[in-house]
Amino acid sequence: MQFDFPIFSPVEQINPELFEQKGLKLFIKRDDLIHPLISGNKWRKLKYTLLKAQSLGKNHLVTFGGAYSNHLLATAAAASKFGLKAIGFVRGEAVDNDTLFLCRLHGMRLIFTDREQYRHKELLFEQHFGNDNDAFFVNEGGASIEGAQGCAELVQELPMVYDHLFCACGTGTTAAGILNGLSQHHLSTRLHAVPVLKNGEFIGEEIQKFSNGNQNFNLHADYHFGGYAKTTPELISFVKEFTTATGILIEPVYTGKMLYAIFDLASQDYFAAGTNILAIHTGGIFGLLGMKEKFR
Ligand SMILES: *Cc1c(COP(=O)(O)O)cnc(C)c1O
């Protein structure tokens, strides 16, 4: 089967009052519209990963994630779309939730793994699938050179040149890919990476791992709101107000923190008047389903 990865991701301008006051233009690239489940950067990250599996004749994806992992769900949905088998090692004791329900619905087999074992992913792969010639290791979060290669293609879709480009970071693969794309196209756009976990300064090194040395980026490590998947009432209000004001659904784990950072920096006059800012909507809105209580 020929794997085909169509992309539908328009850029929209949004006009919050703050940006008009400051003389800034804010745009958002709708990678969330690429696919309802293989959303955003996960689609881009899986493209060359799956093409590599295919070229090696491997039809059995083995991957890893937490119980709310967007990557697990994306891998499950992509596997069924392209006729592959998928196994997900899930961190922690057996639970059920909407994400895992959708993984199973797409035929992914889940193996719950205690936190200590989960840390040794290569070992887990060897133990369970060492003898399976069809098995293909896909790293947690899709973190890989192939993942970055897919994310670099975002740059060639941009309809104009932006001064600033923002994305949320988990592993840093998406940010690295975008940096590579920007330098391939000789663009001076500055990338702003917003880590969603605590002590996110280390992401700078992760980005370097998969990027070709473009240093034109800033890390904004103070917008983690307490850590991965942690929130505050302020962040929750922001997500609600943004969605109400724009009709663009975001969530508090990734895109909410990234957009909060843009609004906060704009209010502090971080951006020179007259500049253009592009936010990448990396998708992941299913994460909202695990956070309904926080919105009560
Ligand atoms: C996985 C994910 C990210 C993180 O991407 P990395 O390449 O791991 O940095 C960002 N946003 C959303 C919505 C995600 O699901």
The ligand as a Gaussian input file, in Angstrom:
#p B3LYP/6-31G(d) Opt

LIG

0 1
 C        2.872000      15.794000      21.396000
 C        2.433000      17.199000      21.348000
 C        3.358000      18.270000      21.396000
 C        4.833000      18.071000      21.663000
 O        5.588000      17.866000      20.519000
 P        7.147000      17.504000      20.629000
 O        7.555000      17.259000      19.240000
 O        7.228000      16.235000      21.445000
 O        7.845000      18.604000      21.293000
 C        2.861000      19.554000      21.254000
 N        1.541000      19.786000      21.104000
 C        0.632000      18.787000      21.082000
 C       -0.796000      19.113000      20.955000
 C        1.050000      17.461000      21.198000
 O        0.130000      16.468000      21.185000

